[in-house]
Amino acid sequence: MTDPASPRPTRFRTGGLSPRKPTRFSYRPDQQERAALADDLGLIALHALDLTGEVRPVGRDELLLEAMLTATADQACSITLAPVPAKVSEPVRRRYVAGLATPEGEETEMPEDDSLEPMPEVIDLAEIAAEALALALPLYPRAPGAEFAQLLHAGDGVAPLSDADLKPFAGLQGLAARLAGKGEPGPDDDA
């Protein structure tokens, strides 16, 4: 019987996993590990993180990792830098296949199944949790009520440009309306 206070493994050698039954895991980093991960991901704080699931064999040359990632964190608002709470609850799935070649070169075709990866020597739960968390967090978090302010700059006697003035095809739309209203002959009309 194992001691519940003893640390659970966070890395599994793929060659050492059972070829017949699943290996269950629960990865919960301590406060120092969460602080380091928060720093790596540019978070204000990472209050909780849990990656719980299993790795099971599928056929002779394939392993399937299925887990649930839950986390609570504080991100900086992309406008005001105020703390914005974030809750994550995402399924995580990885299929590791032996003999799968890693794509090389500039132009690589993405596989239909984006969970498909070459079989690693070691499955690192901390690395998987960090990657899944980075993908699940909002890219541009906003604090409630935070909005972009519209700034107008122009010299004396010059009308400032508005957002509508900066749209490249806005002038064409007005020109088309004026031409249609005047009834001027078009290029296909007989003069």
C-alpha positions in Angstrom: 0.0 0.0 0.0 1.3 3.4 -0.9 1.6 6.3 1.5 -1.0 9.1 0.5 1.5 11.8 1.5 4.1 10.4 -0.9 4.5 12.4 -4.2 2.8 10.9 -7.3 4.9 10.6 -10.4 4.6 13.4 -12.9 6.7 11.6 -15.6 6.1 8.2 -17.1 8.5 6.3 -19.3 6.4 5.0 -22.2 8.3 1.7 -22.3 7.4 1.1 -18.6 3.6 1.5 -18.9 1.4 -1.5 -18.8 0.6 -2.9 -22.3 -2.8 -4.1 -21.0 -4.3 -1.8 -18.5 -4.6 2.0 -18.0 -2.2 4.0 -15.9 -4.2 6.6 -13.9 -2.8 9.9 -12.8 -3.6 13.1 -11.0 -1.1 16.0 -11.4 -1.6 18.8 -8.9 1.5 21.1 -8.7 2.4 22.7 -5.4 2.5 26.4 -4.8 6.1 26.9 -6.0 5.4 25.0 -9.2 2.2 27.0 -9.8 4.1 30.2 -9.2 6.8 29.2 -11.7 4.2 28.2 -14.3 2.3 31.5 -13.8 5.5 33.4 -14.4 6.2 31.3 -17.6 2.7 32.0 -18.9 2.6 35.7 -17.9 -0.2 35.2 -15.4 -0.7 37.3 -12.3 -1.4 34.2 -10.3 -2.2 30.5 -10.7 -4.4 29.5 -7.7 -5.2 25.9 -8.7 -4.3 23.4 -11.4 -5.3 19.8 -11.7 -4.8 17.4 -14.6 -6.5 14.1 -13.9 -6.9 11.2 -16.3 -5.2 8.1 -17.6 -2.8 6.8 -20.2 -4.0 3.5 -21.8 -2.7 1.2 -24.5 -4.5 1.2 -27.9 -3.2 -1.6 -30.0 0.5 -2.5 -30.0 2.1 0.7 -31.0 -0.2 3.4 -29.6 -1.0 5.1 -26.3 -4.0 7.3 -25.6 -3.9 10.0 -22.9 -7.3 11.4 -21.9 -7.6 13.8 -19.0 -9.5 16.8 -17.6 -7.6 20.0 -16.9 -9.1 22.4 -14.4 -7.5 25.6 -13.2 -8.2 29.0 -11.7 -5.9 31.9 -12.5 -5.7 35.7 -12.6 -4.7 37.2 -15.9 -3.8 40.9 -16.6 -6.6 42.8 -18.5 -5.3 43.4 -22.0 -6.4 47.1 -21.7 -6.1 48.2 -18.1 -3.8 45.5 -16.7 -6.3 44.9 -13.8 -6.5 41.3 -12.6 -9.1 39.2 -14.5 -10.2 35.9 -13.0 -10.2 32.9 -15.3 -11.6 29.4 -14.8 -10.5 26.6 -17.1 -12.2 23.2 -17.5 -10.9 21.5 -20.7 -10.6 18.0 -21.9 -7.1 17.0 -22.9 -6.4 14.2 -25.4 -3.1 13.0 -26.9 -2.6 10.0 -29.1 1.0 8.8 -29.1 1.9 6.5 -32.0 5.2 4.6 -32.4 7.0 5.2 -35.7 5.1 8.4 -36.5 7.6 10.7 -38.2 7.8 14.3 -37.0 7.0 16.7 -39.9 10.0 18.6 -41.1 10.5 21.5 -43.5 8.7 24.8 -44.0 5.6 23.5 -45.7 4.1 20.7 -43.6 0.6 19.4 -43.8 -1.4 19.3 -40.6 -2.8 15.9 -39.7 -6.6 15.6 -39.5 -6.3 14.5 -35.9 -4.5 17.3 -34.0 -4.1 15.1 -31.0 -1.7 12.7 -32.9 1.9 12.9 -31.8 5.0 10.7 -32.2 5.6 8.3 -29.2 7.9 10.1 -26.7 10.3 8.3 -24.4 8.7 10.1 -21.5 5.2 11.5 -21.0 5.6 14.6 -18.8 2.4 15.6 -17.1 3.7 19.1 -16.1 4.5 19.8 -19.7 1.1 18.6 -21.0 -0.7 20.6 -18.3 1.3 23.8 -19.1 0.6 23.5 -22.9 -3.1 22.7 -22.4 -3.5 25.7 -20.0 -1.8 28.1 -22.3 -4.1 27.0 -25.1 -7.3 27.2 -23.0 -6.7 30.7 -21.4 -8.2 33.7 -23.2 -5.7 35.5 -25.4 -7.0 39.0 -24.6 -8.8 39.0 -21.3 -10.8 42.1 -20.4 -11.8 43.4 -17.1 -15.6 44.3 -16.8 -16.2 47.8 -18.3 -12.7 48.0 -19.9 -12.9 49.5 -23.4 -10.5 51.0 -25.9 -10.6 54.8 -25.8 -10.8 56.6 -29.1 -8.0 59.1 -29.4 -8.2 61.9 -32.0 -5.0 63.7 -33.0 -4.7 66.4 -35.6 -2.9 69.7 -36.1 -4.6 73.1 -35.7 -7.2 73.7 -38.3 -7.2 70.0 -39.6 -10.1 67.7 -39.0 -9.0 64.5 -37.2 -9.4 61.1 -38.9 -12.1 58.8 -37.4 -12.1 55.0 -37.5 -14.5 55.2 -40.5 -12.0 57.3 -42.4 -9.4 54.7 -42.0 -11.4 51.9 -43.6 -9.9 51.4 -47.1 -13.1 50.8 -49.0 -15.4 53.3 -47.2 -14.7 55.9 -49.9 -15.6 53.5 -52.7 -19.0 52.8 -51.2 -19.8 56.6 -51.1 -18.6 57.0 -54.7 -20.8 54.2 -55.9 -23.8 55.8 -54.2 -23.1 59.2 -55.7 -22.7 57.7 -59.2 -25.9 55.7 -58.9 -27.8 58.8 -57.7 -26.6 61.0 -60.7 -27.6 58.5 -63.3 -24.3 58.9 -65.2 -23.7 56.4 -67.9 -21.5 53.5 -67.0 -18.8 52.0 -69.2 -21.2 49.5 -70.9 -23.9 52.1 -71.7 -24.2 53.5 -75.2 -23.6 57.3 -75.3 
